[in-house]
Amino acid sequence: MPNPAQPTVPAGEDRFTFGRNWAEYVEKYYSEERLRVAQGHLLEFLKLDDLRGRSFLDIGCGSGVHSLAAWRSGASSILSFDYDPESVATTTRLWEAMGKPANWNVELGSVLDEAYVRTLEPADIVYSWGVLHHTGDMWKAVRIASIPVKSDGVFYIALYSKEIYVRPPWQHWLKVKRTYNRAGAFRKRLMEWHHALRATMLHDLKAMRMPWRSILDYQRERGMSYWTDVRDWLGGWPMEFAGNMETVRFCAKQLGLELLNMRAGEGNTEFLFRRRGAQTYWDSFLADKELVELPRPFAWLGGHAWRASLGLPSELGDSQEHPLKSSLMLYEDDVPLGFAHQTVAAVKDHGSGRYLHRGGELVFSASDCTDPNTNGKRYRYRLHTLYSQDRVDRFGR
C-alpha cells in the first residue's frame, strides 16, 4: 500500500479522528435503510437511474457507505481510498460483508499525494463528499482530485460553504473546532448537546414541531447518523470553507471545468463538474429541458431580493406541504446557482444566489448581491425534472 501524504495540521493542534468516528457510525448506525437513502441521494444529484457501465472513484471514502451505494447502483468498477487506516478498515468491512466483490477495491492513499493519484485509472465519476476541505490544503486537494476524471466523466464534490455560516460567521466555527479537539470527553459531550439544542431542537420548537423530529428524520437526507455528523462537524479539523462562486471560478479558471449542477443551502454545497466542452451524459439529460429567459423587469422586494413572474403552473413550485418540490434551476450567465428552496427572508437578508420558486413566481438574488436589472448578467431557468410524489418519497426532495 502507498504511504499517504498526511493532511497538514498546525503545530500544537490535534487532528480529528475521522476514521474512528466512521467506524463507530458503521458499527452502531449503519442499516439497509440508510444505504438506500445514500444511494438515492447519489443518483438524484447525478440525475442517473443507475451507475451501470460507469467506474466510480471515492476519494476519502470514510465509512465506505457511498462506495457501497455506488456498488449497489451497478457501478462497473469502484476504487475507494482514504488516508486514515481506520476508514480503510471500516470500508473494507463493508466490502467483505458484500462478499468481497472483485470490481471493488479499497486502498490506503491520500488526495494530497499527487504521484499516487496519477497512478489511478481515470474514472467516469470522481466523488469526494465533505473531504477536501479537511486536508489542510483544500485548493490543492481539489486540483489533484480532478486529475483522474475521464475526458467524458464528471467530478462530484461537496465543500463547506461560506455563504451558509453567517450567524455566527464561518470564522467562528474554526475556533469551535479547535476548542472541541482540545477538550476532554465530558466537555465534548456537552458541546455536542449544546450544538444539537441550538442548531436543531430550538428550530423545531420555533416551527411548532417536536424537538426530536429533525434528529429522527436526519437519515432521510443522506443516510447518515445525526450524532456522527455532529461530532464530525464540531471536531472536523483541519478545516477550510469555500464560497460557492469562489469554487466555481477556481474550477473554471484553474482546472478547465464547467459546472453542471449545484445544490446549496446546507452545510456542504454539492458541485458537479465536467471538463469544459466535453460531451457527457448530462447533454442527454438536458436535451428535453428548455432553458427559458427570466422575464424582466424584476421587482425589488427589499434587501437582496427580486421577484419575477414565471407563468408556470403553481403546482410546480414549492409549497408548505412539499417545501422541496420545485425542480427549477436558476442560471446566472449560464452558471447554475443551485441555492433553491430558501425563504423570502433569507433571500432578502443574505442574497448570494439564494432563490425560492413558489406558486408562479421566483424570488431570487444575484450571486454578488447586485441589482439583476442593471448588473449586465443574464438570468434563465429550466426545470431539471418534473415533480412527482414518487421522487419525493424515494429521495426526500
C-alpha positions in Angstrom: 0.0 0.0 0.0 1.2 3.6 -0.6 2.4 5.7 2.3 -0.2 8.6 2.1 0.7 12.2 2.5 -0.8 13.4 5.8 -3.2 16.4 5.9 -1.5 19.4 7.3 -2.2 20.4 10.9 -0.6 23.5 12.6 1.9 22.7 15.2 0.5 22.1 18.7 -3.0 21.2 17.4 -4.8 17.9 17.2 -6.4 16.4 14.2 -9.9 15.0 14.5 -10.1 11.2 14.3 -12.4 10.9 11.3 -11.7 7.2 10.8 -12.7 6.4 14.4 -15.9 8.4 14.0 -16.8 6.5 10.8 -16.0 3.1 12.4 -18.5 3.9 15.2 -21.1 5.0 12.7 -21.0 1.7 10.7 -20.9 -0.3 14.0 -23.9 1.5 15.6 -26.0 3.1 12.9 -25.5 1.5 9.5 -28.6 -0.1 8.1 -30.2 -1.0 4.8 -32.5 2.0 5.1 -29.5 4.4 5.4 -27.8 2.8 2.5 -31.0 3.2 0.4 -31.2 6.9 1.2 -27.5 7.4 0.5 -27.9 5.6 -2.9 -31.0 7.7 -3.7 -29.1 10.9 -2.9 -26.2 10.0 -5.0 -28.3 9.1 -8.1 -30.6 12.0 -7.7 -27.8 14.6 -7.8 -26.1 12.9 -10.7 -29.5 12.6 -12.5 -29.0 9.0 -13.3 -31.2 5.9 -12.7 -28.2 3.7 -12.0 -24.4 3.5 -12.5 -24.2 0.5 -14.8 -21.3 0.7 -17.1 -19.6 3.6 -15.1 -16.5 3.5 -13.0 -16.6 5.2 -9.6 -13.6 6.7 -7.6 -14.4 7.5 -4.0 -11.8 9.9 -2.6 -11.8 10.0 1.2 -14.2 7.1 1.4 -14.7 7.4 5.2 -17.3 4.9 6.3 -17.5 3.3 2.8 -21.2 3.7 2.6 -21.1 5.8 -0.5 -18.8 3.4 -2.2 -21.3 0.7 -1.3 -24.1 2.8 -2.6 -22.2 3.1 -5.9 -21.7 -0.7 -6.0 -25.4 -1.3 -5.3 -26.2 1.1 -8.1 -24.4 -1.2 -10.5 -21.1 0.7 -11.0 -18.8 -1.4 -13.2 -15.7 -0.7 -11.0 -15.2 1.1 -7.7 -12.0 2.3 -6.1 -12.2 3.6 -2.5 -9.3 5.2 -0.8 -8.6 7.2 2.4 -5.5 8.4 4.1 -6.9 7.2 7.5 -6.2 3.5 8.2 -9.4 3.2 10.3 -11.5 4.5 7.4 -9.8 2.0 5.1 -10.6 -0.8 7.7 -14.2 0.3 8.0 -14.7 0.4 4.2 -13.0 -3.0 3.9 -15.5 -4.5 6.4 -18.4 -3.3 4.2 -16.6 -4.8 1.2 -16.2 -8.1 3.0 -19.9 -8.1 4.1 -20.8 -7.8 0.4 -18.8 -10.9 -0.4 -15.6 -9.2 -1.5 -16.7 -8.1 -4.9 -13.9 -8.3 -7.4 -14.9 -5.0 -9.1 -14.5 -3.0 -5.8 -11.0 -2.2 -4.4 -10.1 -0.4 -1.2 -6.8 1.3 -0.7 -4.8 3.5 1.7 -3.9 6.7 0.0 -4.1 10.5 0.2 -5.5 13.0 -2.2 -2.6 15.3 -1.4 -0.2 12.7 -2.8 -0.3 13.7 -6.5 2.1 11.0 -7.6 -0.3 8.3 -6.1 -3.4 9.9 -7.6 -1.8 10.0 -11.0 -1.3 6.2 -10.9 -5.1 5.7 -10.6 -7.2 4.6 -13.5 -9.4 7.6 -14.8 -13.0 7.2 -13.7 -16.4 8.1 -15.1 -17.4 9.5 -11.7 -14.8 11.0 -9.3 -16.6 11.6 -6.0 -15.4 13.3 -2.8 -18.1 14.4 -0.4 -17.1 16.5 2.6 -13.5 15.6 2.4 -11.3 18.0 0.5 -11.8 20.9 3.0 -10.3 18.7 5.8 -6.9 18.1 4.1 -5.2 21.3 5.3 -4.7 22.4 1.7 -8.2 22.5 0.2 -7.5 24.0 -3.2 -4.5 21.7 -3.8 -6.8 18.8 -2.9 -9.5 19.9 -5.3 -6.9 20.3 -8.1 -5.4 16.8 -7.5 -8.8 15.2 -7.1 -9.8 16.4 -10.5 -6.9 14.7 -12.3 -8.5 11.2 -12.6 -11.7 12.5 -14.2 -12.2 10.9 -17.6 -12.5 13.2 -20.6 -16.2 12.4 -20.7 -16.6 11.9 -16.9 -17.9 14.0 -14.1 -16.4 15.4 -10.9 -18.8 15.4 -7.8 -17.5 17.2 -4.8 -19.0 18.8 -1.6 -17.4 21.6 0.3 -18.4 23.5 3.4 -20.0 26.8 2.2 -19.1 30.2 3.5 -22.5 31.6 2.5 -24.4 29.3 4.9 -22.4 30.3 8.0 -23.4 33.9 8.6 -24.8 34.0 12.2 -22.3 33.1 13.6 -19.9 33.6 10.7 -17.8 30.7 9.4 -14.7 32.0 11.2 -16.4 31.3 14.5 -16.6 27.6 13.7 -12.8 27.4 13.2 -12.4 28.4 16.8 -15.1 25.9 17.9 -13.3 23.1 16.2 -10.0 23.9 17.8 -11.8 24.0 21.2 -13.6 20.7 20.7 -10.4 18.9 19.7 -8.6 20.1 22.8 -11.5 19.2 25.2 -11.8 16.1 27.3 -14.6 13.5 26.8 -17.1 15.2 29.1 -16.7 18.6 27.7 -17.0 17.2 24.1 -20.4 15.6 25.1 -21.6 19.0 26.5 -20.6 20.7 23.3 -22.4 18.1 21.2 -25.6 18.6 23.1 -25.3 22.4 23.1 -24.9 22.3 19.4 -27.9 20.0 18.9 -30.0 22.2 21.1 -29.1 25.5 19.3 -28.8 24.1 15.7 -31.7 21.7 15.6 -34.0 21.4 18.6 -34.8 25.1 19.1 -35.6 25.4 15.3 -38.1 22.6 15.7 -39.7 24.2 18.7 -40.0 27.5 16.9 -41.6 25.7 14.0 -44.1 24.1 16.4 -42.6 20.6 15.8 -41.4 18.0 18.3 -37.8 18.9 19.2 -36.6 15.4 18.2 -38.2 15.4 14.8 -35.2 16.7 12.8 -32.8 14.4 14.5 -35.1 11.4 13.9 -35.6 12.4 10.2 -31.9 13.2 9.7 -31.1 10.0 7.9 -33.5 10.9 5.1 -31.1 13.5 3.9 -28.0 11.3 3.1 -28.4 8.1 5.0 -26.1 9.4 7.8 -26.4 9.4 11.6 -27.2 12.8 13.2 -24.7 12.3 16.1 -22.0 11.0 13.9 -22.3 14.1 11.8 -22.4 16.4 14.8 -19.1 15.0 16.1 -17.7 15.2 12.5 -18.8 18.9 12.3 -17.6 20.0 15.7 -14.4 18.0 15.6 -13.5 18.2 11.9 -10.0 19.7 11.9 -8.1 20.8 9.8 -10.9 22.8 8.1 -11.5 25.3 5.4 -14.6 26.9 4.0 -15.2 27.7 0.3 -17.6 30.3 -1.2 -20.0 28.8 -3.8 -19.0 31.1 -6.7 -15.4 31.0 -5.4 -15.4 27.2 -6.1 -17.0 27.6 -9.5 -14.4 30.2 -10.5 -11.5 28.2 -9.2 -12.6 25.1 -11.1 -13.2 27.1 -14.3 -10.1 29.2 -14.3 -7.6 26.8 -12.7 -8.9 23.4 -13.8 -10.8 24.0 -17.0 -14.1 22.6 -15.5 -17.6 23.8 -16.1 -20.4 23.5 -13.6 -23.3 21.2 -14.4 -25.3 21.0 -11.2 -25.1 22.6 -7.7 -27.1 22.1 -4.6 -26.6 24.8 -1.9 -28.4 25.6 1.3 -27.0 23.2 3.7 -23.6 23.0 5.4 -21.9 21.4 2.4 -22.6 22.7 -1.1 -22.5 20.0 -3.7 -21.0 20.6 -7.1 -21.0 18.5 -10.3 -18.4 19.5 -12.9 -17.1 18.2 -16.2 -14.2 19.2 -18.4 -15.0 22.3 -20.4 -16.5 21.4 -23.8 -16.7 17.7 -23.0 -19.7 15.6 -24.2 -21.2 13.7 -21.3 -24.5 12.0 -20.3 -25.6 15.4 -19.0 -26.2 16.6 -22.5 -28.9 13.9 -22.9 -30.3 14.8 -19.6 -30.8 18.4 -20.6 -31.9 17.7 -24.2 -35.6 18.0 -23.5 -35.4 20.7 -20.8 -35.8 24.1 -22.2 -33.7 27.0 -21.0 -36.1 29.9 -20.5 -35.3 33.6 -20.2 -36.4 35.1 -16.9 -38.9 37.8 -17.8 -37.8 41.4 -17.0 -38.1 43.9 -15.3 -37.5 42.3 -11.9 -39.4 43.9 -9.0 -37.4 44.8 -5.9 -38.8 43.2 -2.7 -36.2 44.7 -0.3 -32.7 43.8 0.7 -31.1 41.5 -1.9 -34.5 40.0 -3.1 -36.1 40.5 -6.6 -39.3 39.0 -8.0 -40.0 37.6 -11.4 -43.3 36.2 -12.7 -42.8 32.8 -14.4 -46.1 32.0 -15.9 -45.7 28.4 -14.7 -48.4 26.3 -13.1 -48.4 27.0 -9.3 -48.3 23.2 -8.5 -44.7 23.0 -9.9 -43.4 25.3 -7.2 -42.5 24.7 -3.5 -45.4 24.6 -1.1 -45.9 24.3 2.6 -46.7 20.6 2.3 -43.7 20.0 -0.1 -41.0 22.6 0.6 -38.5 20.9 -1.7 -41.0 20.3 -4.5 -39.6 22.7 -7.2 -37.0 21.3 -9.6 -36.3 24.8 -11.1 -32.6 25.6 -11.6 -31.8 29.3 -11.9 -28.8 30.1 -14.1 -26.7 33.3 -14.0 -24.7 33.7 -17.2 -25.3 30.0 -17.8 -23.9 29.0 -14.4 -26.3 27.1 -12.2 -26.9 28.9 -8.9 -28.4 25.9 -7.1 -29.3 27.8 -4.0 -33.0 26.8 -4.1 -35.8 26.4 -1.6 -34.9 29.4 0.5 -37.2 31.6 2.5 -38.0 35.1 1.2 -36.4 36.5 4.4 -33.2 34.6 3.7 -33.1 35.9 0.1 -33.6 39.5 1.4 -31.1 39.2 4.2 -28.3 37.2 2.7 -28.6 37.1 -1.1 -25.6 35.3 -2.7 -27.7 33.5 -5.3 -30.5 32.3 -3.0 -33.9 31.8 -4.5 -37.4 30.5 -4.0 -39.8 29.1 -6.6 -43.3 29.2 -5.1 -46.6 29.5 -7.0 -46.0 31.1 -10.3 -43.2 33.4 -9.0 -39.5 33.3 -8.5 -37.9 35.3 -5.6 -34.2 35.5 -6.2 -30.9 37.3 -5.6 -27.8 37.8 -7.8 -24.7 35.8 -6.8 -22.9 39.0 -6.0 -26.0 40.7 -4.4 -26.1 43.3 -7.2 -29.3 44.6 -9.0 -30.1 42.0 -11.6 -31.8 44.6 -13.7 -28.6 46.6 -14.2 -25.7 44.2 -13.5 -25.3 43.0 -17.0 -25.9 39.4 -16.2 -28.3 37.1 -17.9 -30.8 35.1 -15.9 -32.5 32.0 -17.2 -34.1 28.9 -15.7 -35.0 25.4 -16.6 -37.0 22.6 -14.8 -34.4 19.9 -14.1 -37.1 17.3 -13.6 -40.9 17.4 -13.4 -42.2 16.9 -9.9 -43.6 13.6 -8.9 -44.6 12.4 -5.4 -42.6 9.2 -6.1 -39.5 11.3 -6.4 -40.0 12.9 -3.0 -40.8 9.6 -1.4 -37.7 8.0 -2.8 -35.2 10.7 -2.4 -36.7 13.1 0.2 -36.7 16.0 -2.2 
